[in-house]
Amino acid sequence: MKTIAVILISLLSVTNNSCFKKFELIGATSQKWTGGRQETGFGTYYELTIIPNTNSDNLIFDKLWIGKRYFDVQSFQKGKKMRNNLFAKGDTITIRVNKDEVHKRMPFEIKPENEDKEKCLTEKHPVPKEYEGEALLSYIFKGKRKYFEIKHFTVLEPVYYP
């Protein structure tokens, strides 16, 4: 009986949440930017830094909602610029999206098909579940869709491009 109790206690101590984590979010930042010319526009970069506990054969990051705004995402390894979603267990990977806006100088320059671009994306890709944080990351783990809530983005100093 003591042996069974020791085995159960050992299993419970080993099977805590950290063993089942698919990845660890080590950073979530946002940074507003403004272009130097009016037609360049302005926006916000959002960046997630993640250490996966498995490789890219088992874990695919594919969608991100910030508020109700939808983004397709790809990951890339730290120090590499190719966004190919390939990584190994323990790599530091980055997901970066750009929520950009462009100034419209004259009303006749607005093309009807672009007027409701954001509305169309929201309708086409509605937020799949309610969340209380600032963003929702969608990923596929071993063929099953999962979601991870990003509670807060650390705000970085704005960037002003010439």
ROMI-362999 format. One line per 10 residues: their letters; for each residue x, y, z of N, C-alpha, C, O, CB. Coordinates in nm, 4 decimals, padded with zeros to 6 digits. Glycine has a CB too. Example, Ala and Ser with C-alpha at 12.3 -4.5 7.8 and 13.67 -1.06 7.14 Angstrom:
2
as	01.3190,-00.5690,00.7800,01.2300,-00.4500,00.7800,01.3200,-00.3300,00.7800,01.4236,-00.3319,00.8465,01.1308,-00.4473,00.9046; 01.2850,-00.2250,00.7080,01.3670,-00.1060,00.7140,01.2900,00.0030,00.7870,01.3409,00.1138,00.8039,01.4084,-00.0598,00.5725
//
This chain:
162
mktiavilis	00.0825,-00.1202,00.0000,00.0000,00.0000,00.0000,00.0868,00.1265,00.0000,00.0568,00.2238,-00.0691,-00.0938,-00.0001,00.1215; 00.1951,00.1229,00.0790,00.2842,00.2388,00.0826,00.3487,00.2613,-00.0532,00.3701,00.3753,-00.0944,00.3922,00.2207,00.1899; 00.3794,00.1530,-00.1222,00.4408,00.1646,-00.2539,00.3469,00.2336,-00.3516,00.3896,00.3196,-00.4285,00.4801,00.0269,-00.3070; 00.2201,00.1968,-00.3491,00.1217,00.2589,-00.4379,00.1066,00.4075,-00.4044,00.0961,00.4900,-00.4951,-00.0150,00.1869,-00.4267; 00.1054,00.4421,-00.2778,00.0939,00.5824,-00.2366,00.2150,00.6614,-00.2841,00.1998,00.7733,-00.3329,00.0796,00.5936,-00.0832; 00.3340,00.6059,-00.2711,00.4563,00.6740,-00.3155,00.4529,00.6934,-00.4670,00.4913,00.7994,-00.5165,00.5827,00.5935,-00.2739; 00.4078,00.5928,-00.5406,00.3996,00.6040,-00.6863,00.2984,00.7112,-00.7265,00.3251,00.7907,-00.8166,00.3613,00.4683,-00.7489; 00.1832,00.7140,-00.6608,00.0819,00.8155,-00.6916,00.1318,00.9561,-00.6619,00.1105,01.0477,-00.7414,-00.0452,00.7886,-00.6127; 00.1973,00.9735,-00.5492,00.2519,01.1055,-00.5139,00.3590,01.1466,-00.6141,00.3656,01.2630,-00.6536,00.3105,01.1044,-00.3704; 00.4419,01.0530,-00.6551,00.5463,01.0829,-00.7541,00.4847,01.1237,-00.8869,00.5293,01.2198,-00.9496,00.6386,00.9615,-00.7741
llsvtnnscf	00.3823,01.0509,-00.9299,00.3162,01.0850,-01.0556,00.2505,01.2218,-01.0494,00.2573,01.2987,-01.1453,00.2128,00.9799,-01.0908; 00.1873,01.2523,-00.9378,00.1223,01.3828,-00.9232,00.2236,01.4961,-00.9238,00.1966,01.6030,-00.9785,00.0407,01.3873,-00.7947; 00.3378,01.4744,-00.8647,00.4383,01.5810,-00.8617,00.5026,01.6000,-00.9983,00.5437,01.7111,-01.0320,00.5459,01.5501,-00.7574; 00.5119,01.4937,-01.0776,00.5704,01.5033,-01.2109,00.4709,01.5611,-01.3110,00.5107,01.6319,-01.4034,00.6181,01.3661,-01.2578; 00.3448,01.5324,-01.2943,00.2442,01.5754,-01.3911,00.1815,01.7090,-01.3534,00.0592,01.7219,-01.3493,00.1362,01.4702,-01.4040; 00.2647,01.8072,-01.3263,00.2101,01.9402,-01.3004,00.1918,02.0136,-01.4329,00.2220,01.9589,-01.5389,00.3029,02.0211,-01.2048; 00.1431,02.1355,-01.4272,00.1131,02.2106,-01.5491,00.2338,02.2341,-01.6374,00.2196,02.2376,-01.7597,00.0529,02.3417,-01.5136; 00.3530,02.2504,-01.5797,00.4695,02.2810,-01.6618,00.5024,02.1676,-01.7576,00.5595,02.1917,-01.8640,00.5892,02.3105,-01.5738; 00.4679,02.0451,-01.7222,00.4929,01.9320,-01.8116,00.4002,01.9354,-01.9325,00.4350,01.8823,-02.0380,00.4757,01.8000,-01.7364; 00.2839,01.9962,-01.9193,00.1875,01.9972,-02.0278,00.1897,02.1263,-02.1081,00.1125,02.1401,-02.2029,00.0506,01.9745,-01.9734
kkfeligats	00.2752,02.2205,-02.0731,00.2844,02.3444,-02.1490,00.3413,02.3145,-02.2870,00.4430,02.2464,-02.3003,00.3718,02.4488,-02.0747; 00.2755,02.3656,-02.3878,00.3237,02.3464,-02.5241,00.4339,02.4462,-02.5581,00.5201,02.4191,-02.6416,00.2085,02.3594,-02.6234; 00.4299,02.5622,-02.4924,00.5299,02.6661,-02.5136,00.5254,02.7624,-02.3957,00.4320,02.7626,-02.3155,00.5058,02.7413,-02.6482; 00.6301,02.8442,-02.3882,00.6356,02.9481,-02.2852,00.6443,03.0836,-02.3540,00.7322,03.1065,-02.4372,00.7571,02.9263,-02.1886; 00.5540,03.1719,-02.3192,00.5576,03.3084,-02.3703,00.6534,03.3868,-02.2820,00.6268,03.4060,-02.1634,00.4143,03.3739,-02.3724; 00.7650,03.4323,-02.3388,00.8623,03.5054,-02.2575,00.8563,03.6557,-02.2793,00.9196,03.7320,-02.2064,01.0011,03.4561,-02.2873; 00.7801,03.6986,-02.3799,00.7645,03.8416,-02.4012,00.6522,03.8729,-02.4980,00.6309,03.8010,-02.5956,00.8931,03.9008,-02.4518; 00.5807,03.9805,-02.4705,00.4757,04.0305,-02.5593,00.4865,04.1823,-02.5581,00.4623,04.2459,-02.4554,00.3313,03.9816,-02.5142; 00.5228,04.2406,-02.6722,00.5432,04.3852,-02.6771,00.4593,04.4473,-02.7880,00.4222,04.3817,-02.8853,00.6918,04.4183,-02.6980; 00.4308,04.5757,-02.7698,00.3675,04.6546,-02.8754,00.4477,04.7828,-02.8900,00.5011,04.8359,-02.7926,00.2161,04.6848,-02.8434
qkwtggrqet	00.4553,04.8318,-03.0134,00.5329,04.9524,-03.0402,00.4658,05.0306,-03.1518,00.4574,04.9839,-03.2653,00.6795,04.9178,-03.0775; 00.4183,05.1497,-03.1186,00.3568,05.2362,-03.2195,00.4666,05.2896,-03.3117,00.5799,05.3124,-03.2694,00.2776,05.3541,-03.1525; 00.4306,05.3088,-03.4375,00.5236,05.3666,-03.5345,00.4503,05.4684,-03.6211,00.3291,05.4605,-03.6413,00.5877,05.2560,-03.6227; 00.5266,05.5630,-03.6708,00.4728,05.6660,-03.7597,00.5724,05.6874,-03.8718,00.6922,05.7023,-03.8478,00.4444,05.7997,-03.6832; 00.5219,05.6888,-03.9951,00.6076,05.7154,-04.1108,00.6322,05.8641,-04.1250,00.5525,05.9457,-04.0787,00.5448,05.6597,-04.2393; 00.7418,05.8991,-04.1886,00.7788,06.0394,-04.2050,00.6965,06.1126,-04.3087,00.6864,06.2352,-04.3039,00.9221,06.0492,-04.2414; 00.6373,06.0402,-04.4025,00.5547,06.1023,-04.5056,00.4091,06.0658,-04.4801,00.3791,05.9580,-04.4287,00.5992,06.0575,-04.6482; 00.3207,06.1551,-04.5158,00.1786,06.1348,-04.4874,00.1254,06.0050,-04.5472,00.0488,05.9336,-04.4824,00.0980,06.2520,-04.5402; 00.1659,05.9737,-04.6711,00.1133,05.8536,-04.7349,00.1709,05.7243,-04.6767,00.1216,05.6151,-04.7049,00.1412,05.8588,-04.8827; 00.2748,05.7379,-04.5959,00.3331,05.6191,-04.5319,00.2404,05.5618,-04.4273,00.2290,05.4399,-04.4147,00.4674,05.6528,-04.4684
gfgtyyelti	00.1745,05.6471,-04.3525,00.0779,05.6014,-04.2530,00.1374,05.5868,-04.1150,00.2399,05.6467,-04.0823,00.0192,05.4710,-04.2951; 00.0710,05.5062,-04.0351,00.1119,05.4828,-03.8971,00.0569,05.3472,-03.8562,-00.0228,05.2876,-03.9287,00.0614,05.5969,-03.8009; 00.0987,05.2992,-03.7421,00.0475,05.1703,-03.6975,00.1126,05.1252,-03.5684,00.1716,05.2046,-03.4951,00.0686,05.0660,-03.8043; 00.1007,04.9967,-03.5422,00.1574,04.9363,-03.4212,00.2148,04.8000,-03.4563,00.1479,04.7174,-03.5184,00.0502,04.9236,-03.3086; 00.3390,04.7773,-03.4163,00.3986,04.6444,-03.4261,00.3637,04.5684,-03.2987,00.3707,04.6232,-03.1888,00.5543,04.6522,-03.4471; 00.3263,04.4424,-03.3144,00.3048,04.3530,-03.2004,00.4005,04.2365,-03.2159,00.4086,04.1760,-03.3228,00.1553,04.3035,-03.1917; 00.4729,04.2050,-03.1099,00.5715,04.0979,-03.1176,00.5585,04.0046,-02.9985,00.5504,04.0491,-02.8841,00.7130,04.1554,-03.1247; 00.5566,03.8741,-03.0264,00.5530,03.7706,-02.9238,00.6836,03.6933,-02.9318,00.7265,03.6546,-03.0405,00.4293,03.6756,-02.9416; 00.7468,03.6707,-02.8177,00.8671,03.5892,-02.8109,00.8326,03.4632,-02.7327,00.7825,03.4698,-02.6204,00.9862,03.6672,-02.7448; 00.8601,03.3494,-02.7935,00.8119,03.2211,-02.7428,00.9240,03.1185,-02.7430,01.0073,03.1168,-02.8336,00.6935,03.1707,-02.8265
ipntnsdnli	00.9260,03.0328,-02.6412,01.0137,02.9160,-02.6398,00.9230,02.7928,-02.6419,00.8528,02.7659,-02.5443,01.1101,02.9159,-02.5132; 00.9240,02.7173,-02.7533,00.8379,02.5991,-02.7619,00.8960,02.4804,-02.6856,01.0177,02.4659,-02.6742,00.8159,02.5608,-02.9077; 00.8080,02.3966,-02.6342,00.8497,02.2745,-02.5652,00.8377,02.1535,-02.6564,00.8440,02.0394,-02.6107,00.7663,02.2533,-02.4387; 00.8205,02.1787,-02.7846,00.8143,02.0739,-02.8855,00.8608,02.1352,-03.0169,00.8882,02.2551,-03.0225,00.6693,02.0132,-02.8979; 00.8701,02.0559,-03.1216,00.9169,02.1105,-03.2492,00.7999,02.1505,-03.3391,00.6832,02.1304,-03.3052,01.0055,02.0083,-03.3211; 00.8340,02.2072,-03.4532,00.7312,02.2597,-03.5435,00.6500,02.1502,-03.6131,00.5500,02.1807,-03.6781,00.7956,02.3478,-03.6476; 00.6904,02.0244,-03.6014,00.6071,01.9158,-03.6547,00.4798,01.8994,-03.5715,00.3762,01.8570,-03.6229,00.6865,01.7830,-03.6575; 00.4883,01.9332,-03.4424,00.3752,01.9162,-03.3507,00.3033,02.0458,-03.3151,00.1921,02.0416,-03.2625,00.4227,01.8514,-03.2252; 00.3644,02.1607,-03.3426,00.3115,02.2889,-03.2967,00.3189,02.3915,-03.4096,00.4269,02.4207,-03.4611,00.3893,02.3391,-03.1724; 00.2029,02.4461,-03.4475,00.1973,02.5458,-03.5541,00.1187,02.6664,-03.5032,00.0031,02.6536,-03.4630,00.1321,02.4868,-03.6839
fdklwigkry	00.1820,02.7832,-03.5052,00.1138,02.9084,-03.4715,00.0573,02.9641,-03.6017,00.1297,02.9754,-03.7006,00.2115,03.0122,-03.4011; -00.0733,02.9996,-03.6026,-00.1300,03.0404,-03.7305,-00.2199,03.1636,-03.7281,-00.2352,03.2283,-03.8317,-00.2061,02.9292,-03.7850; -00.2800,03.1990,-03.6142,-00.3729,03.3119,-03.6123,-00.3565,03.3924,-03.4841,-00.3196,03.3391,-03.3794,-00.5180,03.2630,-03.6264; -00.3848,03.5210,-03.4946,-00.3783,03.6096,-03.3784,-00.4904,03.7121,-03.3899,-00.5120,03.7715,-03.4955,-00.2388,03.6799,-03.3679; -00.5605,03.7313,-03.2800,-00.6614,03.8371,-03.2717,-00.6141,03.9372,-03.1672,-00.5825,03.9005,-03.0540,-00.8040,03.7794,-03.2354; -00.6096,04.0623,-03.2064,-00.5796,04.1699,-03.1129,-00.7073,04.2526,-03.1079,-00.7442,04.3187,-03.2050,-00.4515,04.2568,-03.1570; -00.7738,04.2475,-02.9934,-00.9101,04.3001,-02.9886,-00.9945,04.2119,-03.0782,-01.0025,04.0910,-03.0565,-00.9169,04.4511,-03.0334; -01.0577,04.2708,-03.1785,-01.1352,04.1924,-03.2752,-01.0641,04.1827,-03.4093,-01.1146,04.1201,-03.5025,-01.2735,04.2537,-03.2945; -00.9469,04.2445,-03.4190,-00.8732,04.2461,-03.5458,-00.7946,04.1171,-03.5635,-00.7246,04.0723,-03.4727,-00.7783,04.3673,-03.5522; -00.8071,04.0586,-03.6813,-00.7480,03.9289,-03.7132,-00.6174,03.9442,-03.7906,-00.6047,04.0329,-03.8749,-00.8464,03.8446,-03.7936
fdvqsfqkgk	-00.5200,03.8573,-03.7615,-00.3936,03.8529,-03.8346,-00.3547,03.7077,-03.8601,-00.3657,03.6237,-03.7709,-00.2816,03.9267,-03.7563; -00.3090,03.6780,-03.9823,-00.2406,03.5521,-04.0079,-00.0998,03.5683,-03.9515,-00.0411,03.6760,-03.9627,-00.2389,03.5153,-04.1626; -00.0455,03.4644,-03.8917,00.0891,03.4765,-03.8352,00.1769,03.3616,-03.8807,00.1297,03.2534,-03.9157,00.0834,03.4810,-03.6823; 00.3053,03.3888,-03.8788,00.4080,03.2887,-03.8983,00.5163,03.3150,-03.7967,00.5361,03.4285,-03.7533,00.4641,03.2908,-04.0433; 00.5853,03.2115,-03.7594,00.6926,03.2281,-03.6618,00.8269,03.2210,-03.7336,00.8388,03.1616,-03.8407,00.6838,03.1202,-03.5501; 00.9270,03.2823,-03.6728,01.0619,03.2692,-03.7232,01.1580,03.2629,-03.6057,01.1309,03.3169,-03.4984,01.0974,03.3858,-03.8177; 01.2698,03.1967,-03.6274,01.3672,03.1800,-03.5216,01.4404,03.3105,-03.4965,01.4633,03.3894,-03.5881,01.4659,03.0691,-03.5562; 01.4770,03.3319,-03.3699,01.5502,03.4532,-03.3338,01.6805,03.4593,-03.4142,01.7538,03.3609,-03.4237,01.5793,03.4571,-03.1803; 01.7071,03.5745,-03.4705,01.8284,03.5938,-03.5484,01.8147,03.5563,-03.6950,01.9072,03.5787,-03.7731,01.9383,03.5151,-03.4885; 01.7015,03.4999,-03.7336,01.6776,03.4637,-03.8733,01.5570,03.5424,-03.9223,01.4632,03.5672,-03.8466,01.6548,03.3093,-03.8899
kmrnnlfakg	01.5599,03.5812,-04.0484,01.4516,03.6637,-04.1015,01.3483,03.5841,-04.1792,01.2414,03.6366,-04.2101,01.5080,03.7706,-04.1895; 01.3775,03.4588,-04.2115,01.2833,03.3787,-04.2893,01.1685,03.3321,-04.2014,01.1892,03.2667,-04.0991,01.3540,03.2582,-04.3530; 01.0474,03.3666,-04.2427,00.9278,03.3253,-04.1687,00.8778,03.1939,-04.2276,00.7939,03.1922,-04.3176,00.8159,03.4354,-04.1743; 00.9308,03.0850,-04.1753,00.8968,02.9565,-04.2338,00.8303,02.8612,-04.1355,00.8034,02.7461,-04.1699,01.0195,02.8929,-04.2894; 00.8037,02.9067,-04.0152,00.7380,02.8248,-03.9135,00.8161,02.6991,-03.8772,00.7571,02.6045,-03.8249,00.6012,02.7860,-03.9609; 00.9466,02.6945,-03.9030,01.0279,02.5792,-03.8663,01.1080,02.6113,-03.7410,01.1780,02.7124,-03.7356,01.1218,02.5385,-03.9822; 01.0978,02.5256,-03.6411,01.1738,02.5439,-03.5186,01.1874,02.4107,-03.4466,01.1145,02.3155,-03.4745,01.1068,02.6486,-03.4275; 01.2811,02.4058,-03.3545,01.3043,02.2870,-03.2726,01.2672,02.3193,-03.1282,01.2522,02.4356,-03.0908,01.4529,02.2394,-03.2829; 01.2530,02.2159,-03.0497,01.2232,02.2332,-02.9078,01.3324,02.3194,-02.8446,01.4514,02.2942,-02.8634,01.2121,02.0952,-02.8353; 01.2906,02.4213,-02.7695,01.3858,02.5071,-02.6995,01.4363,02.6259,-02.7787,01.5039,02.7120,-02.7223,01.5006,02.4270,-02.6577
dtitirvnkd	01.4057,02.6339,-02.9087,01.4448,02.7517,-02.9876,01.3698,02.8740,-02.9354,01.2606,02.8615,-02.8800,01.4156,02.7299,-03.1400; 01.4282,02.9909,-02.9532,01.3562,03.1145,-02.9255,01.2967,03.1593,-03.0581,01.3691,03.1859,-03.1539,01.4503,03.2258,-02.8622; 01.1639,03.1673,-03.0628,01.0982,03.2072,-03.1870,01.0194,03.3360,-03.1646,00.9830,03.3705,-03.0522,01.0052,03.0947,-03.2388; 00.9947,03.4049,-03.2742,00.9252,03.5328,-03.2697,00.8066,03.5301,-03.3650,00.8142,03.4746,-03.4747,01.0207,03.6488,-03.3052; 00.6980,03.5904,-03.3214,00.5815,03.6145,-03.4065,00.5621,03.7655,-03.4062,00.5499,03.8269,-03.3002,00.4509,03.5368,-03.3552; 00.5593,03.8255,-03.5257,00.5455,03.9706,-03.5336,00.4382,04.0070,-03.6346,00.4377,03.9562,-03.7467,00.6795,04.0365,-03.5712; 00.3478,04.0948,-03.5948,00.2446,04.1450,-03.6863,00.2464,04.2975,-03.6834,00.2933,04.3592,-03.5878,00.1030,04.0903,-03.6476; 00.1947,04.3557,-03.7897,00.1918,04.5006,-03.8033,00.0480,04.5441,-03.8282,-00.0098,04.5139,-03.9326,00.2854,04.5483,-03.9183; -00.0086,04.6144,-03.7326,-00.1417,04.6725,-03.7495,-00.1195,04.8126,-03.8050,-00.0897,04.9057,-03.7301,-00.2244,04.6750,-03.6127; -00.1340,04.8274,-03.9359,-00.1016,04.9560,-03.9972,-00.2252,05.0272,-04.0490,-00.3263,04.9652,-04.0819,-00.0030,04.9365,-04.1102
evhkrmpfei	-00.2145,05.1566,-04.0550,-00.3186,05.2451,-04.1061,-00.2509,05.3385,-04.2064,-00.1348,05.3753,-04.1885,-00.3905,05.3258,-03.9893; -00.3208,05.3756,-04.3083,-00.2662,05.4688,-04.4065,-00.3564,05.5904,-04.4106,-00.4787,05.5787,-04.4173,-00.2538,05.4031,-04.5476; -00.2943,05.7074,-04.4067,-00.3719,05.8316,-04.4166,-00.4337,05.8421,-04.5553,-00.3668,05.8155,-04.6552,-00.2828,05.9556,-04.3872; -00.5578,05.8796,-04.5621,-00.6255,05.9039,-04.6897,-00.6352,06.0548,-04.7071,-00.7007,06.1227,-04.6280,-00.7684,05.8359,-04.6945; -00.5690,06.1083,-04.8122,-00.5662,06.2527,-04.8300,-00.6935,06.3078,-04.8920,-00.7420,06.4131,-04.8507,-00.4493,06.2908,-04.9147; -00.7471,06.2389,-04.9889,-00.8641,06.2897,-05.0588,-00.9706,06.1802,-05.0616,-00.9382,06.0628,-05.0796,-00.8275,06.3363,-05.2032; -01.0966,06.2177,-05.0440,-01.2029,06.1165,-05.0420,-01.2105,06.0327,-05.1696,-01.2455,05.9148,-05.1640,-01.3354,06.1834,-05.0192; -01.1777,06.0932,-05.2860,-01.1897,06.0162,-05.4101,-01.0787,05.9124,-05.4250,-01.0862,05.8278,-05.5141,-01.1880,06.1099,-05.5296; -00.9757,05.9165,-05.3397,-00.8684,05.8175,-05.3457,-00.9070,05.6869,-05.2773,-00.8407,05.5851,-05.2971,-00.7425,05.8733,-05.2821; -01.0112,05.6883,-05.1985,-01.0530,05.5684,-05.1272,-01.1220,05.4747,-05.2256,-01.2203,05.5112,-05.2901,-01.1470,05.6035,-05.0082
kpenedkekc	-01.0694,05.3550,-05.2356,-01.1280,05.2566,-05.3263,-01.2360,05.1804,-05.2520,-01.2123,05.1341,-05.1404,-01.0200,05.1595,-05.3821; -01.3542,05.1659,-05.3109,-01.4660,05.0995,-05.2436,-01.4313,04.9601,-05.1899,-01.4783,04.9223,-05.0826,-01.5823,05.0886,-05.3386; -01.3497,04.8833,-05.2632,-01.3189,04.7482,-05.2176,-01.2293,04.7479,-05.0930,-01.2214,04.6463,-05.0238,-01.2518,04.6703,-05.3296; -01.1623,04.8589,-05.0634,-01.0746,04.8649,-04.9466,-01.1398,04.9322,-04.8257,-01.0861,04.9267,-04.7150,-00.9480,04.9381,-04.9823; -01.2551,04.9955,-04.8466,-01.3180,05.0697,-04.7377,-01.3478,04.9813,-04.6172,-01.3229,05.0200,-04.5030,-01.4459,05.1345,-04.7862; -01.3996,04.8662,-04.6426,-01.4408,04.7783,-04.5334,-01.3474,04.6587,-04.5172,-01.3906,04.5510,-04.4761,-01.5826,04.7297,-04.5566; -01.2201,04.6774,-04.5493,-01.1236,04.5678,-04.5414,-01.1193,04.5077,-04.4007,-01.1263,04.3859,-04.3841,-00.9839,04.6169,-04.5817; -01.1077,04.5947,-04.2997,-01.1015,04.5457,-04.1621,-01.2328,04.4789,-04.1220,-01.2316,04.3756,-04.0552,-01.0690,04.6607,-04.0657; -01.3458,04.5369,-04.1622,-01.4752,04.4777,-04.1307,-01.4887,04.3402,-04.1949,-01.5402,04.2472,-04.1329,-01.5889,04.5693,-04.1771; -01.4424,04.3272,-04.3195,-01.4494,04.1986,-04.3888,-01.3643,04.0942,-04.3179,-01.4077,03.9803,-04.3004,-01.4039,04.2135,-04.5346
ltekhpvpke	-01.2434,04.1320,-04.2770,-01.1572,04.0379,-04.2057,-01.2203,03.9949,-04.0742,-01.2122,03.8781,-04.0361,-01.0199,04.1000,-04.1802; -01.2830,04.0892,-04.0050,-01.3479,04.0574,-03.8779,-01.4644,03.9623,-03.9001,-01.4840,03.8685,-03.8229,-01.3963,04.1854,-03.8080; -01.5417,03.9862,-04.0053,-01.6549,03.8986,-04.0341,-01.6084,03.7622,-04.0840,-01.6686,03.6599,-04.0512,-01.7468,03.9634,-04.1372; -01.5019,03.7607,-04.1630,-01.4498,03.6365,-04.2183,-01.3799,03.5517,-04.1117,-01.3845,03.4288,-04.1161,-01.3537,03.6666,-04.3321; -01.3160,03.6183,-04.0169,-01.2414,03.5507,-03.9102,-01.2847,03.6063,-03.7741,-01.2075,03.6767,-03.7089,-01.0874,03.5682,-03.9303; -01.4063,03.5756,-03.7313,-01.4497,03.6277,-03.6012,-01.3677,03.5655,-03.4880,-01.3133,03.4560,-03.5018,-01.6002,03.6001,-03.5793; -01.3603,03.6366,-03.3777,-01.2876,03.5855,-03.2613,-01.3568,03.4560,-03.2179,-01.4774,03.4567,-03.1930,-01.2839,03.6918,-03.1431; -01.2831,03.3452,-03.2084,-01.3462,03.2153,-03.1832,-01.3969,03.1951,-03.0412,-01.4828,03.1101,-03.0176,-01.2500,03.1076,-03.2146; -01.3451,03.2717,-02.9472,-01.3903,03.2591,-02.8088,-01.3658,03.3897,-02.7367,-01.2784,03.4674,-02.7752,-01.3187,03.1425,-02.7366; -01.4420,03.4135,-02.6329,-01.4233,03.5354,-02.5547,-01.2954,03.5230,-02.4739,-01.2584,03.4152,-02.4273,-01.5449,03.5620,-02.4617
yegeallsyi	-01.2295,03.6366,-02.4589,-01.1084,03.6389,-02.3773,-01.0975,03.7741,-02.3093,-01.1537,03.8732,-02.3559,-00.9822,03.6099,-02.4630; -01.0247,03.7770,-02.1985,-01.0145,03.8999,-02.1196,-00.8842,03.9745,-02.1414,-00.8735,04.0910,-02.1032,-01.0291,03.8681,-01.9741; -00.7857,03.9110,-02.2013,-00.6562,03.9738,-02.2225,-00.6583,04.0687,-02.3412,-00.7643,04.1072,-02.3905,-00.5499,03.8684,-02.2426; -00.5383,04.1058,-02.3863,-00.5262,04.1985,-02.4988,-00.5258,04.1284,-02.6336,-00.5535,04.1910,-02.7359,-00.4006,04.2798,-02.4847; -00.4946,03.9982,-02.6350,-00.4886,03.9254,-02.7623,-00.5144,03.7773,-02.7394,-00.5083,03.7272,-02.6271,-00.3517,03.9458,-02.8309; -00.5433,03.7091,-02.8494,-00.5684,03.5655,-02.8464,-00.4878,03.5021,-02.9591,-00.5056,03.5362,-03.0761,-00.7217,03.5333,-02.8605; -00.3988,03.4094,-02.9231,-00.3145,03.3390,-03.0194,-00.3729,03.2010,-03.0441,-00.4020,03.1269,-02.9502,-00.1677,03.3287,-02.9690; -00.3895,03.1673,-03.1706,-00.4408,03.0362,-03.2088,-00.3243,02.9517,-03.2580,-00.2378,02.9998,-03.3313,-00.5518,03.0480,-03.3182; -00.3228,02.8252,-03.2170,-00.2183,02.7342,-03.2621,-00.2756,02.5940,-03.2756,-00.3818,02.5627,-03.2216,-00.0982,02.7349,-03.1647; -00.2037,02.5112,-03.3482,-00.2431,02.3726,-03.3650,-00.1365,02.2860,-03.2990,-00.0185,02.2944,-03.3330,-00.2614,02.3359,-03.5162
fkgkrkyfei	-00.1790,02.2031,-03.2048,-00.0883,02.1124,-03.1349,-00.1321,01.9697,-03.1629,-00.2404,01.9270,-03.1230,-00.0861,02.1411,-02.9814; -00.0461,01.8972,-03.2320,-00.0733,01.7579,-03.2695,-00.2100,01.7433,-03.3359,-00.2859,01.6515,-03.3051,-00.0656,01.6673,-03.1462; -00.2400,01.8354,-03.4273,-00.3622,01.8270,-03.5054,-00.4864,01.8867,-03.4409,-00.5927,01.8876,-03.5030,-00.3886,01.6875,-03.5362; -00.4760,01.9367,-03.3177,-00.5924,01.9940,-03.2502,-00.5733,02.1436,-03.2288,-00.4677,02.1879,-03.1836,-00.6172,01.9237,-03.1157; -00.6768,02.2211,-03.2615,-00.6712,02.3657,-03.2439,-00.6808,02.4014,-03.0971,-00.7653,02.3489,-03.0246,-00.7831,02.4343,-03.3226; -00.5931,02.4916,-03.0534,-00.5891,02.5401,-02.9157,-00.5769,02.6920,-02.9193,-00.5469,02.7506,-03.0233,-00.4706,02.4756,-02.8356; -00.6006,02.7548,-02.8046,-00.5916,02.9008,-02.7949,-00.5126,02.9386,-02.6707,-00.5179,02.8711,-02.5679,-00.7326,02.9653,-02.7914; -00.4391,03.0487,-02.6832,-00.3599,03.1003,-02.5726,-00.3890,03.2492,-02.5593,-00.3745,03.3245,-02.6556,-00.2073,03.0741,-02.5945; -00.4292,03.2910,-02.4422,-00.4631,03.4309,-02.4174,-00.3379,03.5083,-02.3767,-00.2643,03.4671,-02.2870,-00.5719,03.4424,-02.3079; -00.3153,03.6199,-02.4435,-00.2051,03.7098,-02.4071,-00.2660,03.8179,-02.3199,-00.3449,03.9001,-02.3664,-00.1324,03.7712,-02.5349
khftvlepvy	-00.2290,03.8169,-02.1945,-00.2904,03.9067,-02.0963,-00.2559,04.0528,-02.1219,-00.3418,04.1404,-02.1124,-00.2471,03.8682,-01.9564; -00.1263,04.0789,-02.1552,-00.0822,04.2181,-02.1607,00.0379,04.2312,-02.2540,00.1254,04.1446,-02.2558,-00.0467,04.2700,-02.0192; 00.0417,04.3385,-02.3308,00.1582,04.3740,-02.4110,00.2367,04.4818,-02.3372,00.1787,04.5787,-02.2880,00.1163,04.4227,-02.5533; 00.3668,04.4653,-02.3295,00.4532,04.5698,-02.2757,00.4706,04.6740,-02.3859,00.5110,04.6407,-02.4973,00.5926,04.5119,-02.2273; 00.4405,04.7984,-02.3551,00.4463,04.9050,-02.4554,00.5884,04.9604,-02.4630,00.6445,05.0047,-02.3629,00.3453,05.0184,-02.4217; 00.6456,04.9570,-02.5838,00.7795,05.0112,-02.6083,00.7683,05.1554,-02.6576,00.6608,05.2010,-02.6963,00.8567,04.9239,-02.7117; 00.8803,05.2254,-02.6554,00.8841,05.3633,-02.7064,00.8454,05.3659,-02.8541,00.8843,05.2764,-02.9291,01.0250,05.4254,-02.6866; 00.7697,05.4668,-02.8971,00.7299,05.4752,-03.0377,00.8512,05.4923,-03.1312,00.9569,05.5405,-03.0905,00.6322,05.5919,-03.0570; 00.8326,05.4516,-03.2561,00.9355,05.4686,-03.3582,00.8840,05.5723,-03.4581,00.7703,05.5640,-03.5047,00.9701,05.3317,-03.4296; 00.9681,05.6688,-03.4899,00.9329,05.7727,-03.5873,01.0261,05.7590,-03.7048,01.1439,05.7935,-03.6952,00.9415,05.9160,-03.5255
yp	00.9747,05.7084,-03.8175,01.0567,05.6904,-03.9362,01.0708,05.8224,-04.0106,00.9774,05.9026,-04.0119,00.9966,05.5830,-04.0280; 01.1861,05.8461,-04.0727,01.2059,05.9713,-04.1466,01.1234,05.9771,-04.2743,01.1294,06.0761,-04.3472,01.3525,05.9890,-04.1804
//
